[in-house]
Amino acid sequence: MMLKIRLHRVGKKHDPSFRVVLTDSRRAASSGKAIEVLGFYNAQKDQIKLSGDKIKDWITKGAQVSDTVHNLLVREKVIKGPKINVLPSQPKKEEPTKTGAEVAQSVAAEPKAEEKPVAEPAEAAK
């Protein structure tokens, strides 16, 4: 059984607050079935209360920490280390493709090959 320390959303609509919970990694984060509640985090009021000793104990026992909880623990100085970038990466912008008008202008600007008349075959002698 793989254990994970992550956030479980509680609270009302448009008023997010989270519990920091220890749960089985196969369970959905919103299932409500937590092994242990390790603290809470109120995002709007920026209130954080963590049980640092319990969290460190579970980490030493092999529990994995989600990226957001890892950043909270670093911010509250429960653990040491750099923060993890949790934002999704931006898609790379490709070079802009030419529009139909730009293609027509580039074709018109290219030098045209000279047109030579095709020699007509000589008629057979009678």
Secondary structure, DSSP 8 states (H G I E B T S, - for coil): --EEEEEEEEEETTEEEEEEEEEETTS-TTS---SEEEEEEETTTTEEEE-HHHHHHHHHTT-EE-HHHHHHHHHTTSS-S-----S------------HHHHHHHHHHS----------------
